[in-house]
Amino acid sequence: MQTHEAASTIARKLDSPGLLARVLQNQGWEGWHRFDGVAAERVAHEAAAIHRDLGQEWNLSQSLVVEQ
């Protein structure tokens, strides 16, 4: 998770919402695979909001799966 947090910090500094959303989505999947639903849902929710704003329907659907 530390790698994802570092990557999300970099994506925020670069002001790259697409990159940030992908990092958060991957972080959500990692939490989901570790059975940490609270952490997974938190980051997947943020990723879904960004994907929605960018009109990235496929990535949005992937983030919504983690949110469940």
Salt bridges, closest charged atoms under 4 A:
GLU30 OE1 - HIS4 ND1 2.74
GLU30 OE2 - ARG34 NH2 2.88
GLU46 OE2 - ARG12 NH2 3.09
GLU67 OE1 - HIS45 ND1 3.04
